[in-house]
């Protein structure tokens, strides 16, 4: 079997993002960090992922500067895993994925979680908007122009 292509080397923003986000469990780890679960044991208990896989994923996210490890005890050494600005911005993608999932994969009982916007104190869903005019941005309404050939 030929070696798997490394998405990190493909000259494409989607491919390079998926190199970070696309590993199994990574998005769910980020989801839990986003909602405030920051300790290894709590992540392990909530996710049900193996300790080895969780450790590898957390170390990869730390290496990619998506999170930082803050020690909270020295013996044994234990850490809180805290999102960086880069990590918080990656969680914005998770909000968009969640909005898609709420529309297309939710059961009859409705979405499994609601998003509350603290600034306006209302429930909301993520929407992608044009940074220039503020209108909703949909893939069918854009043209992609490569910057390199």
Contact map, one row per residue, 1 for C-alpha under 8 A:
11100000000000000000000000000000000000000000000000000000000000000000000000000000000000000000000000000000000000000000000000000000000000000000000000000
11110000000000000000000000000000000000000000000000000000000000000000000000000000000000000000000000000000000000000000000000000000000000000000000000000
11111000000000000000000000000000000000000000000000000000000000000000000000000000000000000000000000000000000000000000000000000000000000000000000000000
01111100000000000000000000000000000000000000000000000000000000000000000000000000000000000000000000000000000000000000000000000000000000000000000000000
00111110000000000000000000000000000000000000000000000000000000000000000000000000000000000000000000000000000000000000000000000000000000000000000000000
00011111110000000010000000000000000000000000000000000000000000000000000000000000000000000000000000000000000000000000000000000000000000000000000000000
00001111110000110110000000000000000000000000000000000000000000000000000000000000000000000000000000000000000000000000000000000000000000000000000000000
00000111110000110010000000000000000000000000000000000000000000000000000000000000000000000000000000000000000000000000000000000000000000000000000000000
00000111111000010000000000000000000000000000000000000000000000000000000000000000000000000000000000000000000000000000000000000000000000000000000000000
00000111111100110000000000000000000000000000000000000000000000000000000000000000000000000000000000000000000000000000000000000000000000000000000000000
00000000111110110000000000000000000000000000000000000000000000000000000000000000000000000000000000000000000000000000000000000000000000000000000000000
00000000011111110000000000000000000000000000000000000000000000000000000000000000000000000000000000000000000000000000000000000000000000000000000000000
00000000001111111000000000000000000000000000000000000000000000000000000000000000000000000000000000000000000000000000000000000000000000000000000000000
00000000000111111100000000000000000000000000000000000000000000000000000000000000000000000000000000000000000000000000000000000000000000000000000000000
00000011011111111110000000000000000000000000000000000000000000000000000000000000000000000000000000000000000000000000000000000000000000000000000000000
00000011111111111111000000000000000000000000000000000000000000000000000000000000000000000000000000000000000000000000000000000000000000000000000000000
00000000000011111111110000000000000000000000000000000000000000000000000000000000000000000000000000000000000000000000000000000000000000000000000000000
00000010000001111111111000000000000000000000000000000000000000000000000000000000000000000000000000000000000000000000000000000000000000000000000000000
00000111000000111111111000000000000000000000000000000000000000000000000000000000000000000000000000000000000000000000000000000000000000000000000000000
00000000000000011111111001000000000000000000000000000000000010010000000000000000000000000000000000000000000000000000000000000000000000000000000000000
00000000000000001111111001100000000000000000000000000000000000000000000000000000000000000000000000000000000000000000000000000000000000000000000000000
00000000000000001111111101100000000000000000000000000000000000000000000000000000000000000000000000000000000000000000000000000000000000000000000000000
00000000000000000111111111100000000000000000000000000000000000000000000000000000000000000000000000000000000000000000000000000000000000000000000000000
00000000000000000000011111100000000000000000000000000000000000000000000000000000000000000000000000000000000000000000000000000000000000000000000000000
00000000000000000000001111111000000000000000000010000100100000000000000000000000000000000000000000000000000000000000000000000000000000000000000000000
00000000000000000001111111111100000000000000000000000000100000000000000000000000000000000000000000000000000000000000000000000000000000000000000000000
00000000000000000000111111111110000000000000000000000000000000000000000000000000000000000000010000000000000000000000000000000000000000000000000000000
00000000000000000000000011111111000000000000001000000000000000000000000000000000000000000000000000000000000000000000000000000000000000000000000000000
00000000000000000000000011111111100000000010001000000000000000000000000000000000000000000000000000000000000000000000000000000000000000000000000000000
00000000000000000000000001111111110000000000000000000000000000000000000000000000000000100010000000000000000000000000000000000000000000000000000000000
00000000000000000000000000111111111000000000000000000000000000000000000000000000000000000010010000000000000000000000000000000000000000000000000000000
00000000000000000000000000011111111111000010000000000000000000000000000000000000000000000000000000000000000000000000000000000000000000000000000000000
00000000000000000000000000001111111111000000000000000000000000000000000000000000111000000000000000000000000000000000000000000000000000000000000000000
00000000000000000000000000000111111110000000000000000000000000000000000000000000001000010010000000000000000000000000000000000000000000000000000000000
00000000000000000000000000000011111110000000000000000000000000000000000000000000000000000000000000000000000000000000000000000000000000000000000000000
00000000000000000000000000000001111111000000000000000000000000000000000000000000000000000000000000000000000000000000000000000000000000000000000000000
00000000000000000000000000000001111111100110000000000000000000000000000000000000000000000000000000000000000000000000000000000000000000000000000000000
00000000000000000000000000000001100111110110000000000000000000000000000000000001110000000000000000000000000000000000000000000000000000000000000000000
00000000000000000000000000000000000011111110000000000000000000000000000000000011100000000000000000000000000000000000000000000000000000000000000000000
00000000000000000000000000000000000001111111000000000000000000000000000000000111100000000000000000000000000000000000000000000000000000000000000000000
00000000000000000000000000000000000000111111100000000000000000000000000000000000000000000000000000000000000000000000000000000000000000000000000000000
00000000000000000000000000000000000011111111110000000000000000000000000000000000000000000000000000000000000000000000000000000000000000000000000000000
00000000000000000000000000001001000011111111111000000000000000000000000000000000000000000000000000000000000000000000000000000000000000000000000000000
00000000000000000000000000000000000000011111111111100100000000000000000000000000000000000000000000000000000000000000000000000000000000000000000000000
00000000000000000000000000000000000000001111111100000000000000000000000000000000000000000000000000000000000000000000000000000000000000000000000000000
00000000000000000000000000000000000000000111111100000000000000000000000000000000000000000000000000000000000000000000000000000000000000000000000000000
00000000000000000000000000011000000000000011111110000000000000000000000000000000000000000000000000000000000000000000000000000000000000000000000000000
00000000000000000000000000000000000000000001111111000000000000000000000000000000000000000000000000000000000000000000000000000000000000000000000000000
00000000000000000000000010000000000000000001001111101100000000000000000000000000000000000000000000000000000000000000000000000000000000000000000000000
00000000000000000000000000000000000000000001000111111100000000000000000000000000000000000000000000000000000000000000000000000000000000000000000000000
00000000000000000000000000000000000000000001000011111110000000000000000000000000000000000000000000000000000000000000000000000000000000000000000000000
00000000000000000000000000000000000000000000000001111111000000000000000000000000000000000000000000000000000000000000000000000000000000000000000000000
00000000000000000000000000000000000000000000000011111111100000000000000000000000000000000000000000000000000000000000000000000000000000000000000000000
00000000000000000000000010000000000000000001000011111111110000000000000000000000000000000000000000000000000000000000000000000000000000000000000000000
00000000000000000000000000000000000000000000000000111111111000000000000000000000000000000000000000000000000000000000000000000000000000000000000000000
00000000000000000000000000000000000000000000000000011111111100000000000000000000000000000000000000000000000000000000000000000000000000000000000000000
00000000000000000000000011000000000000000000000000001111111110000000000000000000000000000000000000000000000000000000000000000000000000000000000000000
00000000000000000000000000000000000000000000000000000111111111000000000000000000100000000000000000000000000000000000000000000000000000000000000000000
00000000000000000000000000000000000000000000000000000011111111100000000000000000000000000000000000000000000000000000000000000000000000000000000000000
00000000000000000000000000000000000000000000000000000001111111110000000000000000000000000000000000000000000000000000000000000000000000000000000000000
00000000000000000001000000000000000000000000000000000000111111111110000000000000000000000000000000000000000000000000000000000000000000000000000000000
00000000000000000000000000000000000000000000000000000000011111111111100000000000000000000000000000000000000000000000000000000000000000000000000000000
00000000000000000000000000000000000000000000000000000000001111111100000000000000000000000000000000000000000000000000000000000000000000000000000000000
00000000000000000001000000000000000000000000000000000000000111111110000000000000000000000000000000000000000000000000000000000000000000000000000000000
00000000000000000000000000000000000000000000000000000000000011111111000000000000000101100000000000000000000000000000000000000000000000000000000000000
00000000000000000000000000000000000000000000000000000000000011111111000000000000001111110100000000000000000000000000000000000000000000000000000000000
00000000000000000000000000000000000000000000000000000000000011011111100000000000111101100000000000000000000000000000000000000000000000000000000000000
00000000000000000000000000000000000000000000000000000000000001001111110000000000111100000000000000000000000000000000000000000000000000000000000000000
00000000000000000000000000000000000000000000000000000000000001000011111000000011110000000000000000000000000000000000000000000000000000000000000000000
00000000000000000000000000000000000000000000000000000000000000000001111100000011110000000000000000000000000000000000000000000000000000000000000000000
00000000000000000000000000000000000000000000000000000000000000000000111111001111000000000000000000000000000000000000000000000000000000000000000000000
00000000000000000000000000000000000000000000000000000000000000000000011111001111000000000000000000000000000000000000000000000000000000000000000000000
00000000000000000000000000000000000000000000000000000000000000000000001111111110000000000000000000000000000000000000000000000000000000000000000000000
00000000000000000000000000000000000000000000000000000000000000000000001111111100000000000000000000000000000000000000000000000000000000000000000000000
00000000000000000000000000000000000000000000000000000000000000000000000011111100000000000000000000000000000000000000000000000000000000000000000000000
00000000000000000000000000000000000000000000000000000000000000000000000011111100000000000000000000000000000000000000000000000000000000000000000000000
00000000000000000000000000000000000000000000000000000000000000000000001111111110000000000000000000000000000000000000000000000000000000000000000000000
00000000000000000000000000000000000000010000000000000000000000000000001111111111000000000000000000000000000000000000000000000000000000000000000000000
00000000000000000000000000000000000000110000000000000000000000000000111110001111100000000000000000000000000000000000000000000000000000000000000000000
00000000000000000000000000000000000001110000000000000000000000000000111100000111110000000000000000000000000000000000000000000000000000000000000000000
00000000000000000000000000000000100001110000000000000000010000000011110000000011111000000000000000000000000000000000000000000000000000000000000000000
00000000000000000000000000000000100001000000000000000000000000000011110000000001111100000000000000000000000000000000000000000000000000000000000000000
00000000000000000000000000000000110000000000000000000000000000000111000000000000111111110000000000000000000000000000000000000000000000000000000000000
00000000000000000000000000000000000000000000000000000000000000001111000000000000011111110000000000000000000000000000000000000000000000000000000000000
00000000000000000000000000000000000000000000000000000000000000000100000000000000001111111000000000000000000000000000000000000000000000000000000000000
00000000000000000000000000000000000000000000000000000000000000001110000000000000001111111100000000000000000000000000000000000000000000000000000000000
00000000000000000000000000000100000000000000000000000000000000001110000000000000001111111110000000000000000000000000000000000000000000000000000000000
00000000000000000000000000000000010000000000000000000000000000000100000000000000001111111111000000000000000000000000000000000000000000000000000000000
00000000000000000000000000000000000000000000000000000000000000000000000000000000000011111111100000000000000000000000000000000000000000000000000000000
00000000000000000000000000000000000000000000000000000000000000000100000000000000000001111111110000000000000000000000000000000000000000000000000000000
00000000000000000000000000000110010000000000000000000000000000000000000000000000000000111111111000000000000000000000000000000000000000000000000000000
00000000000000000000000000000000000000000000000000000000000000000000000000000000000000011111111100000000000000000000000000000000000000000000000000000
00000000000000000000000000000000000000000000000000000000000000000000000000000000000000001111111110000000000000000000000000000000000000000000000000000
00000000000000000000000000100010000000000000000000000000000000000000000000000000000000000111111111000000000000000000000000000000000000000000000000000
00000000000000000000000000000000000000000000000000000000000000000000000000000000000000000011111111100000000000000000000000001100000000000000000000000
00000000000000000000000000000000000000000000000000000000000000000000000000000000000000000001111111110000000000000000000000000111000000000000000000000
00000000000000000000000000000000000000000000000000000000000000000000000000000000000000000000111111111000000000000000000000000000000000000000000000000
00000000000000000000000000000000000000000000000000000000000000000000000000000000000000000000011111111100000000000000000000000000000000000000000000000
00000000000000000000000000000000000000000000000000000000000000000000000000000000000000000000001111111110000000000000000000001110000000000000000000000
00000000000000000000000000000000000000000000000000000000000000000000000000000000000000000000000111111111100000000000000000000000000000000000000000000
00000000000000000000000000000000000000000000000000000000000000000000000000000000000000000000000011111111110000000000000000000000000000000000000000000
00000000000000000000000000000000000000000000000000000000000000000000000000000000000000000000000001111111110001100000000000000000000000000000000000000
00000000000000000000000000000000000000000000000000000000000000000000000000000000000000000000000000111111110000000000000000000000000000000000000000000
00000000000000000000000000000000000000000000000000000000000000000000000000000000000000000000000000011111110000000000000000000000000000000000000000000
00000000000000000000000000000000000000000000000000000000000000000000000000000000000000000000000000011111111000000000000000000000000000000000000000000
00000000000000000000000000000000000000000000000000000000000000000000000000000000000000000000000000001111111111110000000000000000000000000000000000000
00000000000000000000000000000000000000000000000000000000000000000000000000000000000000000000000000000000111111100000000000000000000000000000000000000
00000000000000000000000000000000000000000000000000000000000000000000000000000000000000000000000000000000011111000000000000000000000000000000000000000
00000000000000000000000000000000000000000000000000000000000000000000000000000000000000000000000000000000011111100000000000000000000000000000000000000
00000000000000000000000000000000000000000000000000000000000000000000000000000000000000000000000000000100011111110000000000000000000000000000000000000
00000000000000000000000000000000000000000000000000000000000000000000000000000000000000000000000000000100011011111100000000000000000000000000000000000
00000000000000000000000000000000000000000000000000000000000000000000000000000000000000000000000000000000010001111100000000000000000000000000000000000
00000000000000000000000000000000000000000000000000000000000000000000000000000000000000000000000000000000000000111110000000000000000000000000000000000
00000000000000000000000000000000000000000000000000000000000000000000000000000000000000000000000000000000000000111111000000110000000000000000000000000
00000000000000000000000000000000000000000000000000000000000000000000000000000000000000000000000000000000000000001111100000111000000000000000000000000
00000000000000000000000000000000000000000000000000000000000000000000000000000000000000000000000000000000000000000111110011110000000000000000000000000
00000000000000000000000000000000000000000000000000000000000000000000000000000000000000000000000000000000000000000011111111110000000000000000000000000
00000000000000000000000000000000000000000000000000000000000000000000000000000000000000000000000000000000000000000001111111000000000000000000000000000
00000000000000000000000000000000000000000000000000000000000000000000000000000000000000000000000000000000000000000000111110000000000000000000000000000
00000000000000000000000000000000000000000000000000000000000000000000000000000000000000000000000000000000000000000000111111000000000000000000000000000
00000000000000000000000000000000000000000000000000000000000000000000000000000000000000000000000000000000000000000001111111100000000000000000000000000
00000000000000000000000000000000000000000000000000000000000000000000000000000000000000000000000000000000000000000001110111110000000000000000000000000
00000000000000000000000000000000000000000000000000000000000000000000000000000000000000000000000000000000000000000111100011111000000000000000000000000
00000000000000000000000000000000000000000000000000000000000000000000000000000000000000000000000000000000000000000111100001111100000000000000000000000
00000000000000000000000000000000000000000000000000000000000000000000000000000000000000000000001000100000000000000010000000111110000000000000000000000
00000000000000000000000000000000000000000000000000000000000000000000000000000000000000000000001100100000000000000000000000011111000000000000000000000
00000000000000000000000000000000000000000000000000000000000000000000000000000000000000000000000100100000000000000000000000001111100000010000000000000
00000000000000000000000000000000000000000000000000000000000000000000000000000000000000000000000100000000000000000000000000000111110000011100000000000
00000000000000000000000000000000000000000000000000000000000000000000000000000000000000000000000000000000000000000000000000000011111001111000000000000
00000000000000000000000000000000000000000000000000000000000000000000000000000000000000000000000000000000000000000000000000000001111111111000000000000
00000000000000000000000000000000000000000000000000000000000000000000000000000000000000000000000000000000000000000000000000000000111111000000000000000
00000000000000000000000000000000000000000000000000000000000000000000000000000000000000000000000000000000000000000000000000000000011111000000000000000
00000000000000000000000000000000000000000000000000000000000000000000000000000000000000000000000000000000000000000000000000000000011111100000000000000
00000000000000000000000000000000000000000000000000000000000000000000000000000000000000000000000000000000000000000000000000000000111111110000000000000
00000000000000000000000000000000000000000000000000000000000000000000000000000000000000000000000000000000000000000000000000000000110011111000000000000
00000000000000000000000000000000000000000000000000000000000000000000000000000000000000000000000000000000000000000000000000000011110001111100000000000
00000000000000000000000000000000000000000000000000000000000000000000000000000000000000000000000000000000000000000000000000000001110000111110110000000
00000000000000000000000000000000000000000000000000000000000000000000000000000000000000000000000000000000000000000000000000000001000000011111110000000
00000000000000000000000000000000000000000000000000000000000000000000000000000000000000000000000000000000000000000000000000000000000000001111110000000
00000000000000000000000000000000000000000000000000000000000000000000000000000000000000000000000000000000000000000000000000000000000000000111110000000
00000000000000000000000000000000000000000000000000000000000000000000000000000000000000000000000000000000000000000000000000000000000000001111111000000
00000000000000000000000000000000000000000000000000000000000000000000000000000000000000000000000000000000000000000000000000000000000000001111111100000
00000000000000000000000000000000000000000000000000000000000000000000000000000000000000000000000000000000000000000000000000000000000000000000111110000
00000000000000000000000000000000000000000000000000000000000000000000000000000000000000000000000000000000000000000000000000000000000000000000011111000
00000000000000000000000000000000000000000000000000000000000000000000000000000000000000000000000000000000000000000000000000000000000000000000001111100
00000000000000000000000000000000000000000000000000000000000000000000000000000000000000000000000000000000000000000000000000000000000000000000000111111
00000000000000000000000000000000000000000000000000000000000000000000000000000000000000000000000000000000000000000000000000000000000000000000000011111
00000000000000000000000000000000000000000000000000000000000000000000000000000000000000000000000000000000000000000000000000000000000000000000000001111
00000000000000000000000000000000000000000000000000000000000000000000000000000000000000000000000000000000000000000000000000000000000000000000000001111
